[in-house]
Amino acid sequence: MLASVLARRPADGRTADRDIARAAVAVLLRVEDGRLELLLIRRAERAGDPWSGHMALPGGREQAGDAGPEQTAARETHEEVGIDVYAGGRLVGALEPVWPQSARAPRILVRPFVFAVPHDVRVQANHEVQAAVWIPVDELLEPGAVTEHLIEMGDAEPLRFPALDARGNVVWGLTHRILADFLRAYEEAA
């Protein structure tokens, strides 16, 4: 059902912009003990990385040899967490592309893809990943999961961003926007 909801969505024209870097991420889904879960990672702390230490989805920048954004998501997922999305898994569909809204952030278009993977996949994080956690999707739909991420601005009011609390991990920014889109599609499919 989720696949049919995602298949009905129109393509986004911004993907044709040639002056923007491209990346892709994977929303990995598995069923564990009768509950649908998705994988979140915490990016390793790295100097100069604007997303250093953030909760994220496995993924990264498109490389010249990639056949397209789906393959970028699959390759990066295998590199970062050791999961081959096609080994017993399948593509469910694509979510809406996202890009940073801050003028200070890198100009990059991120294409999210949803994959169903076997329940017994093992995460083998590489050096880019500090931690990985499977989160039940139904927990992200609970009212208590809705929160804010604050960025202190000295004496000024802090900047407030919508966020999700995923078992004590704050998910905000691009990853929050991707998950919000996924959760809307998931609820529509239910």
N, C-alpha and C positions, 0 to 999 in steps of 0.2 A: 504493500500500500504506500509506504514512504517513497519507493521508487517511482510510482505513478504520479505522486504529488510533485516530486522534483522534476520529472520529465515534462510536466505541463508549463513550467516556467519559461518565459522568453529569455533569449540571450541578451546580455548586457553589451551595448555598443562601445563602452569604454575599453573593452579588450582590444580594440583596433588601434588604440593610441600607441604609436611606435616610439615615442619619446619617454617612455616610462619603463622602469625595470619590472620584471615579472617574477612572481614566486607562486608556489602552490603549497597547500597544506592538506592534511588528511584528517578527517573526523573518522576515527576507527571505532566501530561498534562491535560488541560481542554480547552474547547472552551468558550470564553466569548465575547459577542458582535461580533461574527463572526471571532474572532482571536484566534489562538492557543496560549496558554500561558503555561509556566512551572513555578514551584514553586522553589524559592531559599530561603535559610534561612541564617541568620547570627548567627554563633555559639556564645554562651555566653562566656564571659571572665572567664577563669578558670586557676588557677595556675597549671603548669605542663602539660597542654594540648597543643601539638604542633600546633593544628588547632584552638586554642582559638581566637575568634573574626573574623574568616574568613567567607567569603561567602561560602556556601556549599549546598549540597543536603541532605534531610532527610536520616538518616541511621546510622549505627553503627556496632559494633562488633558482630560476631556470638556468640550465646550462646549454651550451650550443648543441650538444648531442642529444638532447631530450626531444622526443617525437612530438611533444605537446605538454600542456599543463598537467594532464592526468598522469603522464609518465614522470613528470617532475615530482609530483606528490608521492608517487609510488617509490621512486628512487630515493628521495630524501627521507621517507619513512623508514626504508630499509637501512639507510646509512645511520640515522639518528637512534632508532630504537630496535633495529634488527628484525623487523617484521616485514615479510614479503606479503603484500596485500593480495597477491594472486594465488598464493599457496593455500588452497582451500577456501579462499575468500573471493569476494566479487565487488565490483563497483555498484553502488546503489544509485548514485546520481551526483549532480553538482549543485552547490549552493551559489548564492549571489556573490560576485567578486566584491572585494573591499579594498580600500586604500586608506592610508593615514589621513586624518583631517587636519592635522597640525602642519603649519607652514614650515616648522623646524624639523619635521620628520622626513626621512628619505622618501623620494617619489617612487612608489612601488605599488603595483597592482597584485593583489593576492587572490588566487583562485582556490576556493575550498572544494574538496571532493569527499564524498561519504563512501566509506568502504565497510562491508560486513566481513569480519574475520572470525576464524574458529575460536571457541571459548578457551582453548588450551594454548593459545599463542603465548610465547614468552618474550618479555621485554628485555632486551640487552642494550642498555643505553650506552652511547658513545660519549666522547669528551665534551660534546656540545650540550649534553643533557645532564642536569644536576639530579633530577628525580623524575619518576613517572608514577602516575596513579590512575587507576580505573575508577570512574565515578558513575554510580547509577543515575541514569537519565531522569528517573522520577524524582530524585533529590533536587535536581536543578530546576524542576517545575514547582517545587514547594515555595510558598510565599516567603519563608524564612531564608531562602537562598538569595533573594534580591537584596542588594546592598549598594554601597558607593565606594569608590576609590578616591581618596583625597590626595592632592598634591599641594603641599604647603608652599605658600608664596611670601614668606617673610612676614611682614606686618599686615599684608593684605589678606583678604578672605581666601581660603584655600580653593583650588579648582576642584570641582566635583565631577566624577565620571560614573556612569552606571556600571554596575559590576555584579558578579555572581560570587557567592561563597560556596566553593566546592570543597566541603570537608576541611574548612579552615584555610583553604588556598583562595586568594582573591583573584578572580579572572576579570580583566577589564580590557579596554582598548579594542584592537582588531579582533582578538580572540573572543571577547565578549560579543562583539557584533556578529561574528560568524556563528557562535553558539546560539544567540538570540534568533537568528535566521533558521538554524537547524531546529530549535525547539518549536518555532512557529510551524514549520513543515511537519514535524513529528506530531504535534497536536492536531493539525489538519488531517493527517493520515489516520489518526486513532478513531 
